[in-house]
Amino acid sequence: MRAENIVTTNSISVENFALSMGSDIRNNVVLNTDNEAVKVIDSIAIYEHICEKDGRKWVLTLNLVGTTPAHLKGWELVQKRELMTVGVSLGNRYFSKDRLEVILLGMASYFEEVLIIVPDLPALHTYRALGYDEYHAMEKVKKHRHEIERCHRRVSEQAHFYLGKENISVLMWSDAFAQQEYYYQQAYDRAMEIYRNNFEFKESIMHNTERYILARLEEQNVQQLGGIRKIVEKAARYLIEEMAFHELFSAILGREPIASYYRDLELITNHINGNYGNPQNKHLGWIVYNIVDSE
């Protein structure tokens, strides 16, 4: 795989850039995945990485999709080129072997360090909601953990060979909070309190969870498991734990990381920005990436 880096912006501030572009900041990138099509609007490609593999050209872009504090912090941290984190949703078919290779190699080519975040413990909530008993839910999570670990070894070898870098590592959610149980429980309790008392937050949690569940269950299975509301309420704890994770993330790392995903998630940026009544996390940035591949 040949890697080639192109920085598509200069040092102009994002505020001035946005003002100069006005309402025409628009890329209309469509992400074609195995289970959904997501349209990213109001985006500016601020970095591009090109890979060629098996006769195919893959282009990874980092996109500025908003000007909230979380997005602006992401822009600031991209320019520092220090720490990029890539969250991998277990069981999400978007994260295929090829896509993960392009994402991680593209990030590794630009940033000093790339950290793969694996939400192993929260994924248990999803599998329980989908009807798995405790043993089989844990087995599914273990299987995904092993897949990510194999991917990490493979991509690390490629980064060393093609980029001359050894800057990709893995952080398992369970390991990250094993020694922070007390603080994590406090953060989780705060997120749960917001979930109980803030209608907008709860509806956003439920909506995002329902969309994820419906992409994985047939109507017959939904009814067998007690209806969509019951399933979603069980699985919603995944996202509540994710809110706790984002609250503590920069403190645990002792650094200012960028959180990245393949589409913009208003729920997360609102939480980072403190829009639900929680404190704003001024040390965590948010960036959206996109992959376009062609023959």
Summary of the structure (lengths in Angstrom):
residues: 295
radius of gyration: 19.0
end to end distance: 14.6
largest distance: 55.7
contacts: 932
relative contact order: 0.17
helix: 52%
strand: 21%
